[in-house]
Amino acid sequence: MPLINMDFDGLRTAIIEMLSGVSVEVDVSSFQNDMTSFVNKDDVFTYLIHLGYLANKETSVHDRKSVHLMRKDKKLRIRTATMDDLEMIAAVEAECFPAAEAATKEEFAKRLQHYSDHFWLMFEGEKLIAFVDGFVTDEADLTDEMYEKAELHNEHGAWQMIFGVNTIPACRRHGYAGELICRAIQDAKKQGRKGLVLTCKDRLVPYYAKFGFVNEGVSDSAHGNVMWNQMRLIL
């Protein structure tokens, strides 16, 4: 709010333009993945994109996006999971991943039994549209065994693992996954974890880097017979 009141780098003027329905072009290249190193209004807008308050689309110029305010008439809510959510979670997973990479309904049942509080679910009304999940461990690296053995969860562990980041295709590119990732990071901080670990394909390395995750190279994981990069965010 103080930055808006001061019209920091024209921030207030740009927000007024968006309130009137106009899209504003933003350069995302200078953002430092934190909430304190804002050097211009583009950094503020990039942060708001990650939180899901601004929607964006790529422009023809590298590192520039056209952004507009998210519609807030949709009733979106985030909560942790219960076993009652099993059917919906399995359905979203199947919609988001190929069969070789997707967790099965039976695997999710075990996960919910052992660490339902480490599922972050986003609903639009009563419909599950996105979720993030993963267990906690003292092991520093994410292994294939962790996907398969939910009983390895250690509630007092140092590292929050992220096994899946899912948004149904119809609801992508609205910042929903980013909002759930931010919630997982916030909860890990509150719980005193050392950090978070995930694996991803090459094309998603820049995306997770925007949240502060650092690429540690190719993971030992061969989940789904795919090559994965391990990324770590130290809190």
ROPA-215447 format. One record per residue (C-alpha): residue number from 1; residue in three letters; x, z, y. Coordinates in Angstrom, 1 decimal, always signed. Each point is the difference from the previous one (the first is absolute). Layout:
N
   num   residu       px       pz       py
   NUM      ALA        X        Z        Y
...
//
This chain:
235
   num   residu       px       pz       py
     1      MET     +0.0     +0.0     +0.0
     2      PRO     +2.8     +0.8     +2.6
     3      LEU     +1.5     -3.5     -0.6
     4      ILE     -3.4     -1.6     +0.7
     5      ASN     -0.5     +2.1     +3.1
     6      MET     +3.4     -1.0     +1.3
     7      ASP     -0.8     -3.7     -0.8
     8      PHE     +3.3     +0.0     -2.0
     9      ASP     +1.4     -3.5     +0.0
    10      GLY     -3.5     -1.3     +0.8
    11      LEU     -1.5     +1.8     -3.0
    12      ARG     -3.2     +1.0     +1.8
    13      THR     -0.6     -3.5     +1.3
    14      ALA     +0.5     -1.5     -3.5
    15      ILE     -2.5     +2.5     -1.5
    16      ILE     -2.6     -0.8     +2.6
    17      GLU     +0.4     -3.7     -0.9
    18      MET     -0.5     +0.8     -3.7
    19      LEU     -3.1     +2.1     +0.8
    20      SER     -1.5     -3.1     +1.6
    21      GLY     +0.6     -1.9     -3.3
    22      VAL     +3.2     -1.8     +0.9
    23      SER     +2.9     -0.2     -2.5
    24      VAL     +3.5     +1.0     +1.3
    25      GLU     +3.3     -1.4     -1.3
    26      VAL     +2.4     +2.6     -1.3
    27      ASP     +3.7     -0.2     -0.9
    28      VAL     +0.5     +2.3     -3.0
    29      SER     +3.8     -0.4     -0.3
    30      SER     +1.1     +3.0     +2.1
    31      PHE     -2.0     +2.7     -1.8
    32      GLN     +2.2     +2.8     -1.4
    33      ASN     -2.4     +1.3     -2.6
    34      ASP     -0.6     +3.3     +1.8
    35      MET     -2.4     +1.5     +2.5
    36      THR     +2.6     +0.9     +2.7
    37      SER     +2.2     -3.0     +0.7
    38      PHE     -2.5     -2.1     +1.9
    39      VAL     +1.8     -2.3     +2.4
    40      ASN     -2.9     -2.2     +0.9
    41      LYS     -3.7     -0.5     -0.5
    42      ASP     +0.7     -2.3     -3.0
    43      ASP     +1.5     +3.0     -1.9
    44      VAL     -3.2     +2.0     +0.7
    45      PHE     -2.2     -2.9     -1.2
    46      THR     +2.2     -0.5     -3.1
    47      TYR     -0.5     +3.7     -0.9
    48      LEU     -3.7     -0.3     +0.5
    49      ILE     +0.0     -3.1     -2.4
    50      HIS     +1.6     +2.2     -2.7
    51      LEU     -2.7     +2.7     +0.5
    52      GLY     -2.8     -2.6     -0.3
    53      TYR     -1.3     +0.3     +3.5
    54      LEU     +0.9     -3.6     +0.9
    55      ALA     -0.6     -3.1     -2.1
    56      ASN     +2.6     -2.8     +0.2
    57      LYS     +0.7     -3.5     -1.0
    58      GLU     +3.3     -1.9     -0.1
    59      THR     +0.8     -2.4     +2.9
    60      SER     +2.1     -3.1     -0.2
    61      VAL     +2.9     +2.0     +1.5
    62      HIS     +2.1     +2.2     -2.3
    63      ASP     -0.5     +3.8     +0.5
    64      ARG     -3.0     -0.5     +2.2
    65      LYS     -3.6     +0.9     -0.9
    66      SER     -3.3     -0.5     +1.8
    67      VAL     -1.8     +3.4     -0.2
    68      HIS     -3.5     +1.3     +0.8
    69      LEU     -1.8     +3.3     -0.3
    70      MET     -1.4     +0.9     -3.4
    71      ARG     -3.8     +0.2     -0.2
    72      LYS     -0.8     +3.7     -0.4
    73      ASP     -3.7     -0.5     -0.9
    74      LYS     +1.0     +0.0     -3.7
    75      LYS     -0.1     +3.5     -1.5
    76      LEU     +3.4     +0.4     -1.6
    77      ARG     +1.0     +3.2     -1.6
    78      ILE     +3.1     +1.2     -2.0
    79      ARG     +0.0     +2.6     -2.7
    80      THR     +1.8     +1.0     -3.2
    81      ALA     -1.5     -0.9     -3.4
    82      THR     -2.0     +1.6     -2.8
    83      MET     -0.7     -1.2     -3.5
    84      ASP     -3.3     -1.4     +1.2
    85      ASP     +2.0     -2.7     +1.9
    86      LEU     +1.5     -1.4     -3.2
    87      GLU     -2.2     -3.1     -0.3
    88      MET     +0.5     -1.0     +3.6
    89      ILE     +3.8     +0.6     +0.0
    90      ALA     +0.4     -2.1     -3.2
    91      ALA     -2.1     -2.8     +1.5
    92      VAL     +2.0     -0.2     +3.2
    93      GLU     +3.3     +0.0     -1.9
    94      ALA     -1.2     -2.9     -2.2
    95      GLU     -1.0     -1.9     +3.1
    96      CYS     +3.4     +0.6     +1.7
    97      PHE     +2.6     -0.5     -2.8
    98      PRO     +0.6     -2.4     -2.9
    99      ALA     -0.8     +1.5     -3.4
   100      ALA     +3.7     +0.4     -0.9
   101      GLU     +0.6     +2.2     +3.1
   102      ALA     -3.4     +1.8     +0.3
   103      ALA     -0.6     +3.5     -1.3
   104      THR     -2.8     +0.3     -2.5
   105      LYS     -3.1     +2.1     +0.2
   106      GLU     +1.4     +2.3     -2.7
   107      GLU     +3.3     +0.4     +2.0
   108      PHE     -2.0     +0.9     +3.1
   109      ALA     -2.0     +2.5     -1.9
   110      LYS     +3.3     +1.8     -0.9
   111      ARG     +1.3     -0.3     +3.6
   112      LEU     -3.2     +1.6     +1.4
   113      GLN     +0.2     +2.7     -2.6
   114      HIS     +3.5     +1.0     +1.1
   115      TYR     +0.2     -0.9     +3.7
   116      SER     -3.3     -1.0     +1.6
   117      ASP     +1.1     +1.6     +3.3
   118      HIS     +2.7     -2.6     +0.2
   119      PHE     -2.5     -2.9     +0.3
   120      TRP     -0.9     -1.0     +3.5
   121      LEU     -3.3     -2.0     -0.1
   122      MET     -1.5     -1.9     +2.9
   123      PHE     -3.8     -0.7     +0.0
   124      GLU     -2.2     -2.2     +2.1
   125      GLY     -3.3     +1.7     -0.4
   126      GLU     -0.1     +0.7     -3.8
   127      LYS     +2.2     -2.9     -0.9
   128      LEU     +3.7     +0.6     -0.9
   129      ILE     +2.0     -2.6     +1.8
   130      ALA     +3.6     +1.3     -0.2
   131      PHE     +2.1     +2.7     -1.6
   132      VAL     +3.5     +1.3     -0.4
   133      ASP     +1.2     +2.2     -2.9
   134      GLY     +3.1     +1.5     -1.6
   135      PHE     +1.2     +3.3     -1.5
   136      VAL     +2.6     +2.5     +1.1
   137      THR     +3.3     +0.6     -1.8
   138      ASP     +3.5     +1.4     +0.4
   139      GLU     +1.4     -3.3     -1.3
   140      ALA     +1.4     -2.0     +2.8
   141      ASP     -0.6     -3.5     -1.4
   142      LEU     -3.3     -1.6     -1.0
   143      THR     +0.0     -1.0     -3.7
   144      ASP     -2.4     -1.9     -2.3
   145      GLU     -0.6     +3.1     -2.0
   146      MET     -1.6     +1.6     +3.1
   147      TYR     -2.7     -2.6     +0.0
   148      GLU     -0.8     +0.7     -3.6
   149      LYS     +0.3     +3.8     -0.2
   150      ALA     -2.2     +1.7     +2.5
   151      GLU     +0.9     +3.4     -1.5
   152      LEU     +3.5     -0.3     +1.6
   153      HIS     -1.6     +0.9     +3.3
   154      ASN     +1.5     +3.1     +1.5
   155      GLU     -2.1     +1.4     +2.9
   156      HIS     +3.1     +1.8     +1.4
   157      GLY     +2.3     -3.0     -0.2
   158      ALA     +2.1     -1.4     +2.8
   159      TRP     -1.0     -3.6     +0.0
   160      GLN     -3.4     -1.6     +0.5
   161      MET     +0.0     -3.2     -2.0
   162      ILE     -2.3     -2.9     +1.0
   163      PHE     -1.2     -2.0     -3.0
   164      GLY     -2.6     -2.2     +1.6
   165      VAL     -1.2     -1.2     +3.4
   166      ASN     -3.3     -1.8     -0.4
   167      THR     -2.4     -1.7     +2.4
   168      ILE     -2.8     -2.3     -1.3
   169      PRO     +0.6     -3.6     +1.2
   170      ALA     -3.0     +0.0     +2.3
   171      CYS     +1.3     +2.9     +2.0
   172      ARG     +3.6     -0.9     +0.4
   173      ARG     +1.9     -0.5     +3.3
   174      HIS     -1.9     +2.7     +1.7
   175      GLY     +2.7     +2.8     -0.2
   176      TYR     -1.9     +1.9     -2.7
   177      ALA     +3.0     +0.2     -2.4
   178      GLY     +2.2     +1.1     +2.9
   179      GLU     -2.4     +2.8     +0.9
   180      LEU     +0.1     +1.3     -3.6
   181      ILE     +3.8     -0.2     -0.1
   182      CYS     +0.2     +2.0     +3.2
   183      ARG     -2.4     +2.6     -1.5
   184      ALA     +2.2     +0.3     -3.1
   185      ILE     +3.0     +0.5     +2.2
   186      GLN     -1.7     +2.6     +2.1
   187      ASP     -1.1     +1.9     -3.1
   188      ALA     +3.5     -0.2     -1.5
   189      LYS     +1.4     +1.5     +3.2
   190      LYS     -2.6     +2.9     -0.1
   191      GLN     +0.9     +0.7     -3.6
   192      GLY     +3.7     +0.2     +0.7
   193      ARG     +1.1     -3.0     -2.1
   194      LYS     +3.5     -1.6     +0.5
   195      GLY     -1.7     -3.3     +0.4
   196      LEU     -1.8     -2.9     -1.7
   197      VAL     +1.1     -2.7     -2.4
   198      LEU     -1.7     -3.3     -0.9
   199      THR     +0.9     -3.3     -1.5
   200      CYS     -1.1     -3.4     +1.3
   201      LYS     +0.7     -3.8     -0.3
   202      ASP     +2.4     -1.7     +2.4
   203      ARG     -2.8     -1.3     +2.3
   204      LEU     -1.2     +3.6     +0.7
   205      VAL     +3.4     +1.5     +0.9
   206      PRO     -0.5     -0.7     +3.8
   207      TYR     -3.5     +1.4     -0.1
   208      TYR     +1.0     +3.4     -1.4
   209      ALA     +3.1     +0.1     +2.2
   210      LYS     -2.4     +0.2     +2.9
   211      PHE     -1.0     +3.5     -1.2
   212      GLY     +3.6     +1.2     -0.3
   213      PHE     +0.6     -0.9     -3.7
   214      VAL     +3.6     -1.1     -0.7
   215      ASN     +0.7     -2.6     -2.7
   216      GLU     +2.4     +1.4     -2.6
   217      GLY     +0.4     -3.2     -1.9
   218      VAL     -1.4     -1.2     -3.3
   219      SER     -1.8     +2.7     -2.0
   220      ASP     +0.6     +0.6     -3.7
   221      SER     -3.8     -0.4     -0.4
   222      ALA     -1.1     -3.1     -1.9
   223      HIS     -3.7     +0.9     +0.4
   224      GLY     -2.1     -3.1     -0.8
   225      ASN     +3.2     -1.9     -0.7
   226      VAL     +0.6     -0.4     +3.7
   227      MET     +3.1     +0.8     +2.1
   228      TRP     -0.7     +2.9     +2.4
   229      ASN     +1.9     +1.4     +3.0
   230      GLN     +0.1     +3.8     +0.4
   231      MET     -0.7     +1.3     +3.5
   232      ARG     +0.3     +3.6     +1.2
   233      LEU     -1.2     +1.8     +3.1
   234      ILE     +1.8     +3.3     +0.6
   235      LEU     -2.0     +2.5     +2.0
//
